[in-house]
Amino acid sequence: MLMEFVVRDCGFTQILSESILYMKCSGDIPVFVAIDVDIVIIAHKLDGMCQLFRSKLTNRFKFKDLR
């Protein structure tokens, strides 16, 4: 359910060589999301895109932000 949300609703693409890793680019700046069971890790250089993704997550799922 979470992985479908990341791909379908947020526009990320799954990295085929790493089944838990997803990527989305804004221009030439990538945002990476790793999902393993109930853990989501976000790696980014573009804070605005990351904030938008976090906002979508909080609207759809209940989770704890440990940043």
PDBQT receptor file of N, H, CA, C and O in Angstrom, charges set to zero:
ATOM      1  N   MET A   1       0.816  -1.183   0.000  1.00  0.00    +0.000 N 
ATOM      2  CA  MET A   1       0.000   0.000   0.000  1.00  0.00    +0.000 C 
ATOM      3  C   MET A   1       0.869   1.260   0.000  1.00  0.00    +0.000 C 
ATOM      4  O   MET A   1       0.626   2.164  -0.800  1.00  0.00    +0.000 OA
ATOM      5  N   LEU A   2       1.869   1.343   0.870  1.00  0.00    +0.000 N 
ATOM      6  H   LEU A   2       2.067   0.609   1.520  1.00  0.00    +0.000 HD
ATOM      7  CA  LEU A   2       2.756   2.501   0.913  1.00  0.00    +0.000 C 
ATOM      8  C   LEU A   2       3.564   2.632  -0.375  1.00  0.00    +0.000 C 
ATOM      9  O   LEU A   2       3.728   3.734  -0.898  1.00  0.00    +0.000 OA
ATOM     10  N   MET A   3       4.067   1.513  -0.884  1.00  0.00    +0.000 N 
ATOM     11  H   MET A   3       3.934   0.617  -0.459  1.00  0.00    +0.000 HD
ATOM     12  CA  MET A   3       4.873   1.552  -2.103  1.00  0.00    +0.000 C 
ATOM     13  C   MET A   3       4.035   1.995  -3.302  1.00  0.00    +0.000 C 
ATOM     14  O   MET A   3       4.513   2.749  -4.151  1.00  0.00    +0.000 OA
ATOM     15  N   GLU A   4       2.790   1.531  -3.374  1.00  0.00    +0.000 N 
ATOM     16  H   GLU A   4       2.402   0.919  -2.685  1.00  0.00    +0.000 HD
ATOM     17  CA  GLU A   4       1.894   1.980  -4.448  1.00  0.00    +0.000 C 
ATOM     18  C   GLU A   4       1.637   3.476  -4.346  1.00  0.00    +0.000 C 
ATOM     19  O   GLU A   4       1.601   4.170  -5.362  1.00  0.00    +0.000 OA
ATOM     20  N   PHE A   5       1.462   3.973  -3.143  1.00  0.00    +0.000 N 
ATOM     21  H   PHE A   5       1.491   3.409  -2.317  1.00  0.00    +0.000 HD
ATOM     22  CA  PHE A   5       1.251   5.404  -2.916  1.00  0.00    +0.000 C 
ATOM     23  C   PHE A   5       2.449   6.215  -3.404  1.00  0.00    +0.000 C 
ATOM     24  O   PHE A   5       2.280   7.237  -4.069  1.00  0.00    +0.000 OA
ATOM     25  N   VAL A   6       3.650   5.764  -3.076  1.00  0.00    +0.000 N 
ATOM     26  H   VAL A   6       3.788   4.934  -2.536  1.00  0.00    +0.000 HD
ATOM     27  CA  VAL A   6       4.872   6.477  -3.464  1.00  0.00    +0.000 C 
ATOM     28  C   VAL A   6       4.998   6.544  -4.987  1.00  0.00    +0.000 C 
ATOM     29  O   VAL A   6       5.381   7.579  -5.533  1.00  0.00    +0.000 OA
ATOM     30  N   VAL A   7       4.684   5.464  -5.660  1.00  0.00    +0.000 N 
ATOM     31  H   VAL A   7       4.373   4.623  -5.217  1.00  0.00    +0.000 HD
ATOM     32  CA  VAL A   7       4.804   5.435  -7.122  1.00  0.00    +0.000 C 
ATOM     33  C   VAL A   7       3.630   6.147  -7.789  1.00  0.00    +0.000 C 
ATOM     34  O   VAL A   7       3.830   7.064  -8.585  1.00  0.00    +0.000 OA
ATOM     35  N   ARG A   8       2.433   5.737  -7.473  1.00  0.00    +0.000 N 
ATOM     36  H   ARG A   8       2.270   4.993  -6.826  1.00  0.00    +0.000 HD
ATOM     37  CA  ARG A   8       1.246   6.234  -8.177  1.00  0.00    +0.000 C 
ATOM     38  C   ARG A   8       0.895   7.677  -7.793  1.00  0.00    +0.000 C 
ATOM     39  O   ARG A   8       0.659   8.508  -8.671  1.00  0.00    +0.000 OA
ATOM     40  N   ASP A   9       0.861   7.977  -6.508  1.00  0.00    +0.000 N 
ATOM     41  H   ASP A   9       1.053   7.303  -5.796  1.00  0.00    +0.000 HD
ATOM     42  CA  ASP A   9       0.392   9.289  -6.056  1.00  0.00    +0.000 C 
ATOM     43  C   ASP A   9       1.489  10.342  -5.962  1.00  0.00    +0.000 C 
ATOM     44  O   ASP A   9       1.217  11.536  -6.085  1.00  0.00    +0.000 OA
ATOM     45  N   CYS A  10       2.725   9.907  -5.744  1.00  0.00    +0.000 N 
ATOM     46  H   CYS A  10       2.947   8.937  -5.644  1.00  0.00    +0.000 HD
ATOM     47  CA  CYS A  10       3.820  10.870  -5.559  1.00  0.00    +0.000 C 
ATOM     48  C   CYS A  10       4.774  10.935  -6.749  1.00  0.00    +0.000 C 
ATOM     49  O   CYS A  10       5.618  11.829  -6.805  1.00  0.00    +0.000 OA
ATOM     50  N   GLY A  11       4.662  10.015  -7.694  1.00  0.00    +0.000 N 
ATOM     51  H   GLY A  11       3.976   9.288  -7.649  1.00  0.00    +0.000 HD
ATOM     52  CA  GLY A  11       5.454  10.084  -8.920  1.00  0.00    +0.000 C 
ATOM     53  C   GLY A  11       6.873   9.578  -8.829  1.00  0.00    +0.000 C 
ATOM     54  O   GLY A  11       7.697   9.922  -9.677  1.00  0.00    +0.000 OA
ATOM     55  N   PHE A  12       7.191   8.771  -7.828  1.00  0.00    +0.000 N 
ATOM     56  H   PHE A  12       6.522   8.491  -7.139  1.00  0.00    +0.000 HD
ATOM     57  CA  PHE A  12       8.528   8.189  -7.720  1.00  0.00    +0.000 C 
ATOM     58  C   PHE A  12       8.628   6.965  -8.620  1.00  0.00    +0.000 C 
ATOM     59  O   PHE A  12       7.619   6.345  -8.953  1.00  0.00    +0.000 OA
ATOM     60  N   THR A  13       9.850   6.624  -9.009  1.00  0.00    +0.000 N 
ATOM     61  H   THR A  13      10.669   7.129  -8.738  1.00  0.00    +0.000 HD
ATOM     62  CA  THR A  13      10.134   5.449  -9.814  1.00  0.00    +0.000 C 
ATOM     63  C   THR A  13      10.979   4.491  -8.992  1.00  0.00    +0.000 C 
ATOM     64  O   THR A  13      11.954   4.900  -8.362  1.00  0.00    +0.000 OA
ATOM     65  N   GLN A  14      10.608   3.216  -8.997  1.00  0.00    +0.000 N 
ATOM     66  H   GLN A  14       9.816   2.884  -9.509  1.00  0.00    +0.000 HD
ATOM     67  CA  GLN A  14      11.372   2.227  -8.249  1.00  0.00    +0.000 C 
ATOM     68  C   GLN A  14      12.686   1.943  -8.961  1.00  0.00    +0.000 C 
ATOM     69  O   GLN A  14      12.710   1.773 -10.180  1.00  0.00    +0.000 OA
ATOM     70  N   ILE A  15      13.773   1.889  -8.211  1.00  0.00    +0.000 N 
ATOM     71  H   ILE A  15      13.753   2.027  -7.221  1.00  0.00    +0.000 HD
ATOM     72  CA  ILE A  15      15.087   1.518  -8.738  1.00  0.00    +0.000 C 
ATOM     73  C   ILE A  15      15.100  -0.008  -8.847  1.00  0.00    +0.000 C 
ATOM     74  O   ILE A  15      15.016  -0.700  -7.833  1.00  0.00    +0.000 OA
ATOM     75  N   LEU A  16      15.204  -0.525 -10.045  1.00  0.00    +0.000 N 
ATOM     76  H   LEU A  16      15.273   0.038 -10.869  1.00  0.00    +0.000 HD
ATOM     77  CA  LEU A  16      15.050  -1.960 -10.261  1.00  0.00    +0.000 C 
ATOM     78  C   LEU A  16      16.114  -2.797  -9.564  1.00  0.00    +0.000 C 
ATOM     79  O   LEU A  16      15.836  -3.925  -9.156  1.00  0.00    +0.000 OA
ATOM     80  N   SER A  17      17.316  -2.273  -9.420  1.00  0.00    +0.000 N 
ATOM     81  H   SER A  17      17.542  -1.357  -9.752  1.00  0.00    +0.000 HD
ATOM     82  CA  SER A  17      18.382  -3.054  -8.787  1.00  0.00    +0.000 C 
ATOM     83  C   SER A  17      18.264  -3.075  -7.260  1.00  0.00    +0.000 C 
ATOM     84  O   SER A  17      18.899  -3.898  -6.601  1.00  0.00    +0.000 OA
ATOM     85  N   GLU A  18      17.457  -2.178  -6.701  1.00  0.00    +0.000 N 
ATOM     86  H   GLU A  18      16.941  -1.509  -7.236  1.00  0.00    +0.000 HD
ATOM     87  CA  GLU A  18      17.246  -2.108  -5.247  1.00  0.00    +0.000 C 
ATOM     88  C   GLU A  18      15.748  -2.008  -4.994  1.00  0.00    +0.000 C 
ATOM     89  O   GLU A  18      15.169  -0.935  -5.162  1.00  0.00    +0.000 OA
ATOM     90  N   SER A  19      15.124  -3.078  -4.604  1.00  0.00    +0.000 N 
ATOM     91  H   SER A  19      15.594  -3.950  -4.467  1.00  0.00    +0.000 HD
ATOM     92  CA  SER A  19      13.662  -3.123  -4.533  1.00  0.00    +0.000 C 
ATOM     93  C   SER A  19      13.058  -2.175  -3.497  1.00  0.00    +0.000 C 
ATOM     94  O   SER A  19      11.872  -1.858  -3.580  1.00  0.00    +0.000 OA
ATOM     95  N   ILE A  20      13.842  -1.718  -2.528  1.00  0.00    +0.000 N 
ATOM     96  H   ILE A  20      14.806  -1.976  -2.460  1.00  0.00    +0.000 HD
ATOM     97  CA  ILE A  20      13.293  -0.810  -1.507  1.00  0.00    +0.000 C 
ATOM     98  C   ILE A  20      13.555   0.665  -1.822  1.00  0.00    +0.000 C 
ATOM     99  O   ILE A  20      13.143   1.534  -1.054  1.00  0.00    +0.000 OA
ATOM    100  N   LEU A  21      14.227   0.963  -2.928  1.00  0.00    +0.000 N 
ATOM    101  H   LEU A  21      14.561   0.258  -3.552  1.00  0.00    +0.000 HD
ATOM    102  CA  LEU A  21      14.644   2.330  -3.234  1.00  0.00    +0.000 C 
ATOM    103  C   LEU A  21      13.832   2.935  -4.376  1.00  0.00    +0.000 C 
ATOM    104  O   LEU A  21      13.607   2.300  -5.407  1.00  0.00    +0.000 OA
ATOM    105  N   TYR A  22      13.399   4.174  -4.169  1.00  0.00    +0.000 N 
ATOM    106  H   TYR A  22      13.581   4.690  -3.332  1.00  0.00    +0.000 HD
ATOM    107  CA  TYR A  22      12.605   4.911  -5.154  1.00  0.00    +0.000 C 
ATOM    108  C   TYR A  22      13.258   6.266  -5.387  1.00  0.00    +0.000 C 
ATOM    109  O   TYR A  22      13.913   6.806  -4.495  1.00  0.00    +0.000 OA
ATOM    110  N   MET A  23      13.079   6.817  -6.592  1.00  0.00    +0.000 N 
ATOM    111  H   MET A  23      12.547   6.378  -7.316  1.00  0.00    +0.000 HD
ATOM    112  CA  MET A  23      13.714   8.085  -6.943  1.00  0.00    +0.000 C 
ATOM    113  C   MET A  23      12.742   8.960  -7.720  1.00  0.00    +0.000 C 
ATOM    114  O   MET A  23      11.921   8.474  -8.498  1.00  0.00    +0.000 OA
ATOM    115  N   LYS A  24      12.857  10.261  -7.490  1.00  0.00    +0.000 N 
ATOM    116  H   LYS A  24      13.524  10.656  -6.859  1.00  0.00    +0.000 HD
ATOM    117  CA  LYS A  24      12.111  11.260  -8.259  1.00  0.00    +0.000 C 
ATOM    118  C   LYS A  24      13.041  12.443  -8.458  1.00  0.00    +0.000 C 
ATOM    119  O   LYS A  24      13.753  12.834  -7.533  1.00  0.00    +0.000 OA
ATOM    120  N   CYS A  25      13.042  13.017  -9.652  1.00  0.00    +0.000 N 
ATOM    121  H   CYS A  25      12.463  12.699 -10.403  1.00  0.00    +0.000 HD
ATOM    122  CA  CYS A  25      13.921  14.153  -9.945  1.00  0.00    +0.000 C 
ATOM    123  C   CYS A  25      13.110  15.422 -10.140  1.00  0.00    +0.000 C 
ATOM    124  O   CYS A  25      12.017  15.410 -10.707  1.00  0.00    +0.000 OA
ATOM    125  N   SER A  26      13.675  16.511  -9.655  1.00  0.00    +0.000 N 
ATOM    126  H   SER A  26      14.562  16.521  -9.194  1.00  0.00    +0.000 HD
ATOM    127  CA  SER A  26      13.160  17.838  -9.952  1.00  0.00    +0.000 C 
ATOM    128  C   SER A  26      14.268  18.524 -10.736  1.00  0.00    +0.000 C 
ATOM    129  O   SER A  26      15.246  19.000 -10.159  1.00  0.00    +0.000 OA
ATOM    130  N   GLY A  27      14.110  18.573 -12.044  1.00  0.00    +0.000 N 
ATOM    131  H   GLY A  27      13.315  18.186 -12.513  1.00  0.00    +0.000 HD
ATOM    132  CA  GLY A  27      15.213  19.017 -12.895  1.00  0.00    +0.000 C 
ATOM    133  C   GLY A  27      16.286  17.956 -12.842  1.00  0.00    +0.000 C 
ATOM    134  O   GLY A  27      16.040  16.802 -13.191  1.00  0.00    +0.000 OA
ATOM    135  N   ASP A  28      17.484  18.338 -12.407  1.00  0.00    +0.000 N 
ATOM    136  H   ASP A  28      17.685  19.276 -12.124  1.00  0.00    +0.000 HD
ATOM    137  CA  ASP A  28      18.569  17.368 -12.284  1.00  0.00    +0.000 C 
ATOM    138  C   ASP A  28      18.871  17.022 -10.827  1.00  0.00    +0.000 C 
ATOM    139  O   ASP A  28      19.906  16.422 -10.537  1.00  0.00    +0.000 OA
ATOM    140  N   ILE A  29      17.975  17.395  -9.906  1.00  0.00    +0.000 N 
ATOM    141  H   ILE A  29      17.134  17.883 -10.142  1.00  0.00    +0.000 HD
ATOM    142  CA  ILE A  29      18.184  17.132  -8.479  1.00  0.00    +0.000 C 
ATOM    143  C   ILE A  29      17.291  15.968  -8.044  1.00  0.00    +0.000 C 
ATOM    144  O   ILE A  29      16.066  16.084  -8.085  1.00  0.00    +0.000 OA
ATOM    145  N   PRO A  30      17.893  14.840  -7.625  1.00  0.00    +0.000 N 
ATOM    146  CA  PRO A  30      17.093  13.675  -7.232  1.00  0.00    +0.000 C 
ATOM    147  C   PRO A  30      16.678  13.712  -5.764  1.00  0.00    +0.000 C 
ATOM    148  O   PRO A  30      17.355  14.299  -4.920  1.00  0.00    +0.000 OA
ATOM    149  N   VAL A  31      15.561  13.076  -5.488  1.00  0.00    +0.000 N 
ATOM    150  H   VAL A  31      15.011  12.598  -6.173  1.00  0.00    +0.000 HD
ATOM    151  CA  VAL A  31      15.125  12.776  -4.126  1.00  0.00    +0.000 C 
ATOM    152  C   VAL A  31      14.988  11.264  -4.077  1.00  0.00    +0.000 C 
ATOM    153  O   VAL A  31      14.368  10.660  -4.952  1.00  0.00    +0.000 OA
ATOM    154  N   PHE A  32      15.570  10.653  -3.048  1.00  0.00    +0.000 N 
ATOM    155  H   PHE A  32      16.074  11.143  -2.337  1.00  0.00    +0.000 HD
ATOM    156  CA  PHE A  32      15.510   9.204  -2.885  1.00  0.00    +0.000 C 
ATOM    157  C   PHE A  32      14.673   8.863  -1.667  1.00  0.00    +0.000 C 
ATOM    158  O   PHE A  32      14.747   9.538  -0.640  1.00  0.00    +0.000 OA
ATOM    159  N   VAL A  33      13.877   7.812  -1.785  1.00  0.00    +0.000 N 
ATOM    160  H   VAL A  33      13.816   7.263  -2.618  1.00  0.00    +0.000 HD
ATOM    161  CA  VAL A  33      13.074   7.300  -0.684  1.00  0.00    +0.000 C 
ATOM    162  C   VAL A  33      13.341   5.813  -0.573  1.00  0.00    +0.000 C 
ATOM    163  O   VAL A  33      13.215   5.079  -1.554  1.00  0.00    +0.000 OA
ATOM    164  N   ALA A  34      13.709   5.368   0.617  1.00  0.00    +0.000 N 
ATOM    165  H   ALA A  34      13.811   5.965   1.413  1.00  0.00    +0.000 HD
ATOM    166  CA  ALA A  34      13.890   3.946   0.890  1.00  0.00    +0.000 C 
ATOM    167  C   ALA A  34      12.775   3.511   1.828  1.00  0.00    +0.000 C 
ATOM    168  O   ALA A  34      12.523   4.152   2.849  1.00  0.00    +0.000 OA
ATOM    169  N   ILE A  35      12.108   2.416   1.475  1.00  0.00    +0.000 N 
ATOM    170  H   ILE A  35      12.312   1.896   0.645  1.00  0.00    +0.000 HD
ATOM    171  CA  ILE A  35      11.000   1.898   2.273  1.00  0.00    +0.000 C 
ATOM    172  C   ILE A  35      11.309   0.449   2.615  1.00  0.00    +0.000 C 
ATOM    173  O   ILE A  35      11.478  -0.391   1.731  1.00  0.00    +0.000 OA
ATOM    174  N   ASP A  36      11.381   0.170   3.908  1.00  0.00    +0.000 N 
ATOM    175  H   ASP A  36      11.244   0.852   4.626  1.00  0.00    +0.000 HD
ATOM    176  CA  ASP A  36      11.609  -1.199   4.367  1.00  0.00    +0.000 C 
ATOM    177  C   ASP A  36      10.636  -1.481   5.510  1.00  0.00    +0.000 C 
ATOM    178  O   ASP A  36      10.792  -0.944   6.606  1.00  0.00    +0.000 OA
ATOM    179  N   VAL A  37       9.660  -2.301   5.261  1.00  0.00    +0.000 N 
ATOM    180  H   VAL A  37       9.533  -2.737   4.370  1.00  0.00    +0.000 HD
ATOM    181  CA  VAL A  37       8.588  -2.670   6.188  1.00  0.00    +0.000 C 
ATOM    182  C   VAL A  37       7.855  -1.401   6.649  1.00  0.00    +0.000 C 
ATOM    183  O   VAL A  37       6.983  -0.911   5.932  1.00  0.00    +0.000 OA
ATOM    184  N   ASP A  38       8.187  -0.866   7.818  1.00  0.00    +0.000 N 
ATOM    185  H   ASP A  38       8.895  -1.265   8.401  1.00  0.00    +0.000 HD
ATOM    186  CA  ASP A  38       7.491   0.316   8.316  1.00  0.00    +0.000 C 
ATOM    187  C   ASP A  38       8.443   1.499   8.527  1.00  0.00    +0.000 C 
ATOM    188  O   ASP A  38       8.145   2.405   9.304  1.00  0.00    +0.000 OA
ATOM    189  N   ILE A  39       9.568   1.488   7.846  1.00  0.00    +0.000 N 
ATOM    190  H   ILE A  39       9.810   0.751   7.214  1.00  0.00    +0.000 HD
ATOM    191  CA  ILE A  39      10.556   2.565   7.950  1.00  0.00    +0.000 C 
ATOM    192  C   ILE A  39      10.674   3.258   6.594  1.00  0.00    +0.000 C 
ATOM    193  O   ILE A  39      10.828   2.603   5.564  1.00  0.00    +0.000 OA
ATOM    194  N   VAL A  40      10.602   4.585   6.607  1.00  0.00    +0.000 N 
ATOM    195  H   VAL A  40      10.477   5.117   7.444  1.00  0.00    +0.000 HD
ATOM    196  CA  VAL A  40      10.769   5.384   5.395  1.00  0.00    +0.000 C 
ATOM    197  C   VAL A  40      11.936   6.333   5.621  1.00  0.00    +0.000 C 
ATOM    198  O   VAL A  40      11.935   7.101   6.582  1.00  0.00    +0.000 OA
ATOM    199  N   ILE A  41      12.932   6.284   4.739  1.00  0.00    +0.000 N 
ATOM    200  H   ILE A  41      12.932   5.659   3.958  1.00  0.00    +0.000 HD
ATOM    201  CA  ILE A  41      14.095   7.169   4.816  1.00  0.00    +0.000 C 
ATOM    202  C   ILE A  41      14.113   8.024   3.557  1.00  0.00    +0.000 C 
ATOM    203  O   ILE A  41      14.009   7.510   2.444  1.00  0.00    +0.000 OA
ATOM    204  N   ILE A  42      14.248   9.343   3.746  1.00  0.00    +0.000 N 
ATOM    205  H   ILE A  42      14.332   9.760   4.650  1.00  0.00    +0.000 HD
ATOM    206  CA  ILE A  42      14.253  10.285   2.629  1.00  0.00    +0.000 C 
ATOM    207  C   ILE A  42      15.619  10.945   2.555  1.00  0.00    +0.000 C 
ATOM    208  O   ILE A  42      16.110  11.479   3.550  1.00  0.00    +0.000 OA
ATOM    209  N   ALA A  43      16.236  10.908   1.373  1.00  0.00    +0.000 N 
ATOM    210  H   ALA A  43      15.837  10.474   0.565  1.00  0.00    +0.000 HD
ATOM    211  CA  ALA A  43      17.523  11.578   1.141  1.00  0.00    +0.000 C 
ATOM    212  C   ALA A  43      17.302  12.611   0.036  1.00  0.00    +0.000 C 
ATOM    213  O   ALA A  43      16.767  12.293  -1.026  1.00  0.00    +0.000 OA
ATOM    214  N   HIS A  44      17.723  13.854   0.300  1.00  0.00    +0.000 N 
ATOM    215  H   HIS A  44      18.158  14.112   1.163  1.00  0.00    +0.000 HD
ATOM    216  CA  HIS A  44      17.417  14.918  -0.653  1.00  0.00    +0.000 C 
ATOM    217  C   HIS A  44      18.384  16.091  -0.534  1.00  0.00    +0.000 C 
ATOM    218  O   HIS A  44      19.085  16.247   0.466  1.00  0.00    +0.000 OA
ATOM    219  N   LYS A  45      18.399  16.901  -1.573  1.00  0.00    +0.000 N 
ATOM    220  H   LYS A  45      17.829  16.774  -2.385  1.00  0.00    +0.000 HD
ATOM    221  CA  LYS A  45      19.081  18.188  -1.560  1.00  0.00    +0.000 C 
ATOM    222  C   LYS A  45      18.077  19.321  -1.728  1.00  0.00    +0.000 C 
ATOM    223  O   LYS A  45      18.400  20.487  -1.499  1.00  0.00    +0.000 OA
ATOM    224  N   LEU A  46      16.865  18.976  -2.127  1.00  0.00    +0.000 N 
ATOM    225  H   LEU A  46      16.602  18.029  -2.314  1.00  0.00    +0.000 HD
ATOM    226  CA  LEU A  46      15.835  19.957  -2.433  1.00  0.00    +0.000 C 
ATOM    227  C   LEU A  46      14.753  19.879  -1.361  1.00  0.00    +0.000 C 
ATOM    228  O   LEU A  46      13.889  19.004  -1.411  1.00  0.00    +0.000 OA
ATOM    229  N   ASP A  47      14.799  20.787  -0.396  1.00  0.00    +0.000 N 
ATOM    230  H   ASP A  47      15.501  21.498  -0.355  1.00  0.00    +0.000 HD
ATOM    231  CA  ASP A  47      13.916  20.711   0.764  1.00  0.00    +0.000 C 
ATOM    232  C   ASP A  47      12.440  20.876   0.398  1.00  0.00    +0.000 C 
ATOM    233  O   ASP A  47      11.585  20.231   1.006  1.00  0.00    +0.000 OA
ATOM    234  N   GLY A  48      12.131  21.712  -0.566  1.00  0.00    +0.000 N 
ATOM    235  H   GLY A  48      12.825  22.235  -1.059  1.00  0.00    +0.000 HD
ATOM    236  CA  GLY A  48      10.738  21.925  -0.940  1.00  0.00    +0.000 C 
ATOM    237  C   GLY A  48      10.062  20.664  -1.431  1.00  0.00    +0.000 C 
ATOM    238  O   GLY A  48       8.919  20.387  -1.067  1.00  0.00    +0.000 OA
ATOM    239  N   MET A  49      10.754  19.902  -2.250  1.00  0.00    +0.000 N 
ATOM    240  H   MET A  49      11.682  20.128  -2.546  1.00  0.00    +0.000 HD
ATOM    241  CA  MET A  49      10.208  18.652  -2.775  1.00  0.00    +0.000 C 
ATOM    242  C   MET A  49      10.028  17.632  -1.647  1.00  0.00    +0.000 C 
ATOM    243  O   MET A  49       9.057  16.876  -1.631  1.00  0.00    +0.000 OA
ATOM    244  N   CYS A  50      10.962  17.620  -0.720  1.00  0.00    +0.000 N 
ATOM    245  H   CYS A  50      11.751  18.234  -0.733  1.00  0.00    +0.000 HD
ATOM    246  CA  CYS A  50      10.886  16.720   0.432  1.00  0.00    +0.000 C 
ATOM    247  C   CYS A  50       9.696  17.102   1.317  1.00  0.00    +0.000 C 
ATOM    248  O   CYS A  50       8.973  16.222   1.783  1.00  0.00    +0.000 OA
ATOM    249  N   GLN A  51       9.485  18.385   1.552  1.00  0.00    +0.000 N 
ATOM    250  H   GLN A  51      10.073  19.100   1.174  1.00  0.00    +0.000 HD
ATOM    251  CA  GLN A  51       8.358  18.843   2.366  1.00  0.00    +0.000 C 
ATOM    252  C   GLN A  51       7.027  18.453   1.730  1.00  0.00    +0.000 C 
ATOM    253  O   GLN A  51       6.096  18.050   2.428  1.00  0.00    +0.000 OA
ATOM    254  N   LEU A  52       6.937  18.573   0.410  1.00  0.00    +0.000 N 
ATOM    255  H   LEU A  52       7.693  18.900  -0.157  1.00  0.00    +0.000 HD
ATOM    256  CA  LEU A  52       5.719  18.180  -0.293  1.00  0.00    +0.000 C 
ATOM    257  C   LEU A  52       5.447  16.687  -0.117  1.00  0.00    +0.000 C 
ATOM    258  O   LEU A  52       4.308  16.282   0.118  1.00  0.00    +0.000 OA
ATOM    259  N   PHE A  53       6.490  15.876  -0.230  1.00  0.00    +0.000 N 
ATOM    260  H   PHE A  53       7.415  16.205  -0.420  1.00  0.00    +0.000 HD
ATOM    261  CA  PHE A  53       6.343  14.435  -0.048  1.00  0.00    +0.000 C 
ATOM    262  C   PHE A  53       5.912  14.115   1.382  1.00  0.00    +0.000 C 
ATOM    263  O   PHE A  53       5.017  13.293   1.584  1.00  0.00    +0.000 OA
ATOM    264  N   ARG A  54       6.532  14.748   2.371  1.00  0.00    +0.000 N 
ATOM    265  H   ARG A  54       7.258  15.415   2.207  1.00  0.00    +0.000 HD
ATOM    266  CA  ARG A  54       6.148  14.535   3.776  1.00  0.00    +0.000 C 
ATOM    267  C   ARG A  54       4.691  14.935   4.014  1.00  0.00    +0.000 C 
ATOM    268  O   ARG A  54       3.964  14.255   4.738  1.00  0.00    +0.000 OA
ATOM    269  N   SER A  55       4.277  16.025   3.408  1.00  0.00    +0.000 N 
ATOM    270  H   SER A  55       4.868  16.578   2.820  1.00  0.00    +0.000 HD
ATOM    271  CA  SER A  55       2.900  16.488   3.549  1.00  0.00    +0.000 C 
ATOM    272  C   SER A  55       1.921  15.450   2.995  1.00  0.00    +0.000 C 
ATOM    273  O   SER A  55       0.900  15.160   3.619  1.00  0.00    +0.000 OA
ATOM    274  N   LYS A  56       2.235  14.898   1.832  1.00  0.00    +0.000 N 
ATOM    275  H   LYS A  56       3.064  15.135   1.326  1.00  0.00    +0.000 HD
ATOM    276  CA  LYS A  56       1.383  13.865   1.248  1.00  0.00    +0.000 C 
ATOM    277  C   LYS A  56       1.337  12.626   2.133  1.00  0.00    +0.000 C 
ATOM    278  O   LYS A  56       0.286  12.006   2.292  1.00  0.00    +0.000 OA
ATOM    279  N   LEU A  57       2.490  12.267   2.713  1.00  0.00    +0.000 N 
ATOM    280  H   LEU A  57       3.344  12.771   2.584  1.00  0.00    +0.000 HD
ATOM    281  CA  LEU A  57       2.534  11.108   3.607  1.00  0.00    +0.000 C 
ATOM    282  C   LEU A  57       1.646  11.320   4.826  1.00  0.00    +0.000 C 
ATOM    283  O   LEU A  57       0.880  10.429   5.193  1.00  0.00    +0.000 OA
ATOM    284  N   THR A  58       1.739  12.486   5.458  1.00  0.00    +0.000 N 
ATOM    285  H   THR A  58       2.362  13.210   5.160  1.00  0.00    +0.000 HD
ATOM    286  CA  THR A  58       0.959  12.739   6.676  1.00  0.00    +0.000 C 
ATOM    287  C   THR A  58      -0.531  12.821   6.389  1.00  0.00    +0.000 C 
ATOM    288  O   THR A  58      -1.347  12.509   7.256  1.00  0.00    +0.000 OA
ATOM    289  N   ASN A  59      -0.898  13.239   5.174  1.00  0.00    +0.000 N 
ATOM    290  H   ASN A  59      -0.235  13.492   4.470  1.00  0.00    +0.000 HD
ATOM    291  CA  ASN A  59      -2.313  13.270   4.819  1.00  0.00    +0.000 C 
ATOM    292  C   ASN A  59      -2.882  11.880   4.582  1.00  0.00    +0.000 C 
ATOM    293  O   ASN A  59      -4.084  11.666   4.737  1.00  0.00    +0.000 OA
ATOM    294  N   ARG A  60      -2.035  10.944   4.212  1.00  0.00    +0.000 N 
ATOM    295  H   ARG A  60      -1.058  11.118   4.086  1.00  0.00    +0.000 HD
ATOM    296  CA  ARG A  60      -2.503   9.599   3.858  1.00  0.00    +0.000 C 
ATOM    297  C   ARG A  60      -2.242   8.554   4.941  1.00  0.00    +0.000 C 
ATOM    298  O   ARG A  60      -3.057   7.651   5.129  1.00  0.00    +0.000 OA
ATOM    299  N   PHE A  61      -1.109   8.660   5.664  1.00  0.00    +0.000 N 
ATOM    300  H   PHE A  61      -0.447   9.393   5.512  1.00  0.00    +0.000 HD
ATOM    301  CA  PHE A  61      -0.709   7.644   6.632  1.00  0.00    +0.000 C 
ATOM    302  C   PHE A  61      -0.394   8.284   7.982  1.00  0.00    +0.000 C 
ATOM    303  O   PHE A  61      -0.007   9.450   8.059  1.00  0.00    +0.000 OA
ATOM    304  N   LYS A  62      -0.565   7.508   9.025  1.00  0.00    +0.000 N 
ATOM    305  H   LYS A  62      -0.879   6.561   8.962  1.00  0.00    +0.000 HD
ATOM    306  CA  LYS A  62      -0.150   7.934  10.352  1.00  0.00    +0.000 C 
ATOM    307  C   LYS A  62       1.301   7.472  10.544  1.00  0.00    +0.000 C 
ATOM    308  O   LYS A  62       1.599   6.285  10.409  1.00  0.00    +0.000 OA
ATOM    309  N   PHE A  63       2.201   8.410  10.859  1.00  0.00    +0.000 N 
ATOM    310  H   PHE A  63       1.959   9.374  10.969  1.00  0.00    +0.000 HD
ATOM    311  CA  PHE A  63       3.591   8.036  11.059  1.00  0.00    +0.000 C 
ATOM    312  C   PHE A  63       4.275   9.024  11.994  1.00  0.00    +0.000 C 
ATOM    313  O   PHE A  63       3.739  10.092  12.288  1.00  0.00    +0.000 OA
ATOM    314  N   LYS A  64       5.446   8.661  12.449  1.00  0.00    +0.000 N 
ATOM    315  H   LYS A  64       5.882   7.794  12.209  1.00  0.00    +0.000 HD
ATOM    316  CA  LYS A  64       6.234   9.482  13.367  1.00  0.00    +0.000 C 
ATOM    317  C   LYS A  64       7.458   9.984  12.610  1.00  0.00    +0.000 C 
ATOM    318  O   LYS A  64       8.207   9.190  12.041  1.00  0.00    +0.000 OA
ATOM    319  N   ASP A  65       7.663  11.300  12.601  1.00  0.00    +0.000 N 
ATOM    320  H   ASP A  65       7.054  11.945  13.063  1.00  0.00    +0.000 HD
ATOM    321  CA  ASP A  65       8.803  11.907  11.914  1.00  0.00    +0.000 C 
ATOM    322  C   ASP A  65       9.959  12.030  12.903  1.00  0.00    +0.000 C 
ATOM    323  O   ASP A  65       9.847  12.745  13.898  1.00  0.00    +0.000 OA
ATOM    324  N   LEU A  66      11.062  11.345  12.640  1.00  0.00    +0.000 N 
ATOM    325  H   LEU A  66      11.153  10.764  11.831  1.00  0.00    +0.000 HD
ATOM    326  CA  LEU A  66      12.210  11.324  13.549  1.00  0.00    +0.000 C 
ATOM    327  C   LEU A  66      13.386  12.174  13.064  1.00  0.00    +0.000 C 
ATOM    328  O   LEU A  66      14.526  11.911  13.447  1.00  0.00    +0.000 OA
ATOM    329  N   ARG A  67      13.142  13.156  12.255  1.00  0.00    +0.000 N 
ATOM    330  H   ARG A  67      12.216  13.369  11.944  1.00  0.00    +0.000 HD
ATOM    331  CA  ARG A  67      14.266  13.955  11.753  1.00  0.00    +0.000 C 
ATOM    332  C   ARG A  67      14.892  14.802  12.811  1.00  0.00    +0.000 C 
ATOM    333  O   ARG A  67      15.848  15.528  12.536  1.00  0.00    +0.000 OA
TER     334      ARG A  67
